[in-house]
Amino acid sequence: MTDPGPPAPYPPGLQDRPVAELARSLRSSALTSTDLVTACLDRITTADPVVRAVLAVDDTAPAQARAADLRHARGAALGPLDGIPVLLKDNIDTAGLASTAGSRLLAGTPPARDAEVVTRLRAAGAVVLGKTNLTEWGNFRSTRSIEGWSAVGGQTRNPYAPAHSPWGSSAGSAAAVAAGMAPLALGTETDGSLVCPAGVCGVAAIKPAPGTLPTAGVVPISTVQDTLGPLAPRLADAALCLAVLTGRPLPAAPAPPRTVRMGLWHVKGMAPDAQELAERLADRLRAAGATVVPVEITLPRDMLVDGLDALCAEFRPSLERYLRGRPGAPATLDEVIAANRRDPVELTLFGQELLERCAELTDGDRALAPALRRRSRRRARALIDTALAAYGVDVLMAATSGPAWRIDDGPDPFTRTSSTLPALAGRPVVAVPAGFRGELPIGVSLFGPPALEELLPAALLAERHGEGPRTPAVPPRVPSPRSRR
């Protein structure tokens, strides 16, 4: 048999244009939301059998698009997201649609009302296109979980190399945006769940500080540390989406003539490929006039332990508060654990050790959570602020993670990331594509100051001097005999 050669790149379409450009075309009637939604649905039909990023398509999306077209025809657009399709991670409640957190235990009865952030999207005129797959329960079920896998959606795959992982837990949102299934998606993060899939799928993501967007109606891990954020092919699109959802305009470029000063942090134990690519980006930034200096930060083990212990103690009350609003779902963590044991699919690939650990905590253990959280957050912020001051920099930059690993039948490998320090500190992070190792994307994350407005100019500069975007090649089939449903 003749080798057909590498697959052709998936052709860009309407949904790959910048959101601001799409909004202008919608307002001028040069484009209709109906055309845009149709293009997204066509891409889902073609690409998702391989990528497996979308759990459910909203059947009302065409009607939502027609309503947006009528508003534009009347000159009554609701704003820059009016008529723009958006995909939502399936731990974000959407009235009458999926909202499973990847678990079969939540698949029977959809929620009766939207999460507050979905209400804001609808008020802005955005078209809710559907729901995306995720690492089940936001990757807080097992210490040996599989990123991008859920019992409801199976295994999401990386659009650039479908034999490789899309990371998680916002795997479906990142992979769908990378594959051109929608111009925008929302995900959630507790530690790394937005920025890591963005990095390995070659897209941009904004992880705001907790509390920036409302988490009501989102399946939680910790109502203290959880946050929501947008993913998009380019940072300006994600920033626009966040600005609409928060009602706060965000800066678009560095303010001249101020020089951007960045500290480049190499996370101990991270993949050398990622470190080298971050160094190459730093060289290009220096050539463009930015100041980039190496910084050293060591994360104390007891700070990390405090953060994990706080997370475990916060999980049960956070989850059970949410479950009380989901009739037909298990009502308690103990019921979730028991139902998983009875289910024929849930525990076939890995267990639920994290859920069981959280269930074993006593009321006294949980009472320690606020003190543990305050201590870990105070120490993490001190590490960041000390580095900013000691090295005389405005922001810190680090490779988000190494490149995606090949999907295998066993647990995922342990990989270092730069997400934990800002997660413990409760600080925002902006992740942008930096370049590629072969066919695999690698991203960088920028963080440090408490205000997102202080991060965006530097992040836009870093994005501008990355190796540039590529269109992922989505082959007609997965080039691997291994499969996880």
Secondary structure, 3 states (H helix, E strand, C coil): CCCCCCCCCCCCCHHHCCHHHHHHHHHCCCCCHHHHHHHHHHHHHHHHHHHCCEEEECCCHHHHHHHHHHHHHCCCCCCCCCCCEEEEECCECECCECCCCCCHHHCCCCCCCCCHHHHHHHHCCCEEEEEECCCHHHHCCCCCCCCCEECCCEECCCCCCCCECCCCCCHHHHHHHHCCCCCEEEEEECCCCCHHHHHHHCCEEEECCCCCCCCCCECCCCCCCCEEEEEECCHHHHHHHHHHHHCCCCCCCCCCCCCCEEEEECCCCCCHHHHHHHHHHHHHHHHCCCEEEEECCCCCHHHHHHHHHHHHHHHHHHHHHHHCCCCCCCCCHHHHHHHHHHCCCCCCCCCCHHHHHHHHCCHHHHHCHHHHHHHHHHHHHHHHHHHHHHHCCCEEEEECECCCCECCCCCCCCCCECCHHHHHHCCCEEEEEEEEECCEEEEEEEECCCCHHHHHHHHHHHHHCCCCCCCCCCCCCCCCCCCCC
